[in-house]
């Protein structure tokens, strides 16, 4: 594990709430690639069960800033043991390196997660994942069930239909390679996350750009990530109902998740429908609880932060979850 200082592009945005500042850690996975994580309450990493947060596609660890601070506040007010919170930047995202070999796939992302939690010496921890991060979280939990004490799956199921991937690709293709200003980036993010309020967009977007070798502002997400992730599973042009072969693996893992599990969906989500969420609960996750967040789409942590953070915090603070 290699801890380094990190230089950010800072922007003047009015933040009216007091927040705890996380520490940046880097993990050298290969001679050519390191990944980054934010850690809140680092001094408590070995004292109490930590919580590991996994972001979705094109996002980064700072998508969890609000939840991390809410958890720390709620743990303190409930007199629960203070916990460390670890938010990983997947390779190709945030302050992690872009992969020159384009090894962007579920098994590789899983391997990165394994490397990070092992490097930190985490023995047991809660896992919270959104979208792509939740899929990786399912894979990890199914393979290391004795290490995961609870799993929160946010607005995703085992199935990723062709229409959903097409929309993801469309949004990725519509993202400019270079932004002229931070304001332009905020406007772009506002169009993508149109249900989120302006403050949430601004607070999140301020972490999403970096300077390239020409001192131009570019997104931190590798633009080649999307096509690399789905390259082995091309979209059949004439079959919008097609689902990807990897989905079958995830469906088979769900019944193995015999641990406290929370399934969260946005009421307006086009990614995880009400019918699919209920199918997951009724057929594959009988010990899980389903909570629908009102006035929220796929990115529930930005769309309705208050309701989302309250839901996840209450779940993690429970002491008597009956399997």
N, C-alpha and C positions, 0 to 999 in steps of 0.2 A: 504494500500500500504506500502510495507516495502522496503526501499532502503538499499542495502548492498554493501560493496565493493566486488570485485570479483578477484580471483586469476586465472591467465591464465598460461598455459604452453607457454613460449615465445621461439621463434626460430629465428635464425639469418637469415633474408631474406632481400635482398637489395630492399628497396622501394624508388623509385626516385621521387615520387610525395608527396606533402604536403597534409595531410589528417586531418580532424577534428576527434577528438576522442570522441566517444559516451559515455554516462553514462549508467551503468548497473542498472536496477531496477528489484526487485523480487516481485511477487504477490502471497501471500499465499491463494491458492484456497480452500484447505482442510487442516486438521491437518497433512496430510501425503504428500501433494503435493503442490509445488510452481512452478510457471512458470517465465521465465526470458524474459526481453525485453531490447533492446538497444534503447536509446533515444539521438538523436542529437538535439542540440539547445533547451535543456530542459527549459531554461529560457523563451522561447517563447511559451511554451506549451499552455498557456491560452491567449496569445496576438493575435494569428492569427490561421487560419485554419491549423491543422496539417495534416500530411500524414501518413497513417498506411500501413506498408509493411508486406506481409504474404508469407513466403517461401514455397517451395515445399517439397515433401517427401525426407527424408534423408539429407536435407540441414539444414541451420540454419540462424539466423538473419544476420550473416556476409556476406551472399551471396549478401546483399544489400549495402555493404560498398561503392562500386563505385557509385551506383545510388544516395545514400544519399548525398555523397559529391558533386556530380554533381548538384543535386537539390539546395543545399545550395549555391553553387557558382553562379548558374544561377539566383536564387532568388535575390542574392545580386547585381549582375551586371545589372539586369533589374529594380532595385529599387522596386521590389515587396516586400511586407511585409515578414520579416524573419519568417520562419515556423519551428516548431518542427517536427521531423521525428521519428516515433516509429516503430521499427522492432521487431516483436514477435518471440520468440522461442516456437513453439508448444510443448506441453508435449511430452516427449520421444525424444526430439531433442535439440541440442545445450546445453545451460546451464540450461535448464528447467529439472525438475525431471523426471525420468522414473516412469511410473505408474505401481505400483505393481498389481493393479487390471486389467491391460491391457484394460482400457477403451479408446481404440484408435479407434474412429469412427468420422464421420462427425458431428453429433449432439454434441458430447463432445468437439470437437475442436471449434465448433461454440460457445458453452457455455464459453470456455476459453477466446475467443476473446471478448465476451460480458463483462465478468468479468474485463478484463484488461482495455478496453476503459471506462467502468463505473468507475473503480477505479481511473483512470486518470482524470475523469471529462470531457471527450471529448464530446462536443455537436454536432459538425459537422466536418467532415474530409473527405479527399480523401482516397480511398482504392486501393492499388496495390497488386495483388496477382499472384503468379506463380504456375501453376500446381495444386497440392492439395490445396495450399493457395488460389488460384483463386476460386476453388470450394467452399471453406469456405467463401470467400469474396462474392460470388454470394448469398449464403444462408443468410449472414448477411444483404446484401443490400436489398434483397427482403423483409426481415422482418423489416428492420429499414430504409426504403427509405428516411425518413425525416432527417436522420442524415448523410447520405452519399452524398457528393457533386459531386463526380465523381468516376467511377470504371474503373480500368485497369485490363483486363483479359489477362494473358500471357500464351500462348501456351497450352491451354487446352479447351476442350468443355465439354458439359454435359455427353457425352458418354465416358466411359472407357471400351474399348473392352477387351475380354479375352486375346488376344495376347499381348496387352500392359501390362496388369497386370502380365502376365507370364514373360515378359521381366523385369519388376520391381522386381519381386521375384527372378529371375535369378541373377540380379545384386546384390540384397541384400544377397543372399546365397553365392555369390562369394566374399563377403567382409570378410577378415580375422577378427577373433574375437580379435586378438592381433597383433600389429605391432611392429617389432623390432626396427624401427627407423622412424623418420619423413620423411626421404627420401623415405623409402618404401611406406609410406602413399601417398606421392606426386606422386610416380609412379603409384600407384593404382588409384588415382584420375585422373591422366592423361589418363589412359585407359578408365575410365568411361566417362570423358568429353574430348573426343579425338579431338574435333574441337576447344577447347580453347587453347590459347597460354600458354606457360610455366609460365610466370609471373602471369597471372590471377589465374592459378592453385595454385601456391605457396602462393600467398597472401590470397587466400581463405582457403587452406588446413591447414594453420598454426593455425586455430581456431578449427579444427575438431576432435582433440584428447584430451583425458583426462587420468589421472592416476587412475587405480583401486586400490583396497586395497593391492595388491601385487606390487604396483609401476610399473605396466605394462601399456603400451600405448594401449588404446582401443578407438574405435570410440565413439563419443558422442551420436549417434543415437541408441536408444534401438533396438537390433536385433529382438525383438519380435513385433515391430510395424507393419511390413508389413503383417504378417499373421493375426494379430489381426484386422487390418483395413478391410481386405476382408474376415474375417472368416465366417460372416453370409451369404456371397455370394460366395460359392465355385466355382471354374472354372470348367465348364463342359469339360471333357477331349477331347471329340470328336467334339466340336463345337467352332471353332476359331472365328466365327462371333457373338458369344454370347455377349450381353452387360448387365450390371448389373442393377437390378431393381431400385436402387437409381438414376440412370440416368434420369428416367422419371420425378422424382421430380425436377431435375435441368432444364430440358427442359421446364417444366411448369412455372418455375420462370423467365426465360429469358424475356418473353414479359412484365413482370412487371417492368423491369429495365428501366424506363423512366427517364433517367438522362444522362449526358455526359458520354459516354462509349468508351473506346479504347480497341480493340482486337488486340493483337500482336501475331504473329506466326513467328517461324524460318522457313526460306525458305526450309531448309533441314529436318524439323521436321517429325518424324514418329508418333508423338503423336497427333498433330492437323494438319490434312491434309488440303490442299488448298480447296478441295471440301467441307469439313466439316465446315471450317471457313466461306466460302461463304454462306453455308446453314444457319449458325447462323445469319449472317448479313442480308441476304435477307428475311428469314422467321421469325426470332425471335427477332432480335436486330436492327430494322430499323433506330434507331437514332445513332447507333454505327459507328465507323470508323475502318476499318481494315488496319493494316500496317504490311507488311512482311519484316522481317529483313534479309538481304542477308548474305550468308556465315555463317549461324547459324542453329543449330538444336534446340532441346527442351530447353536447358539451354542457352537462348539467352543472358543473362546478363554476361556470361563467354565467350561465343563463339564470339560475336561481340559487346563488351561492348560499344564502341563509338557510333555506330548506335543506339543501344538499348537505352542508356541513353539519347541521343539527342531526340529520338522519345518521350519518356515518359516525359522528361522535357518540351518539347515544348507543349505537350498536357496539362500538369498541369499549365503551365503559360498562357494559353489562357484566354482571358477576354471575348470574344464574341463567345461562343460556341452556335450555333443555334440548338435547339431541333426541 
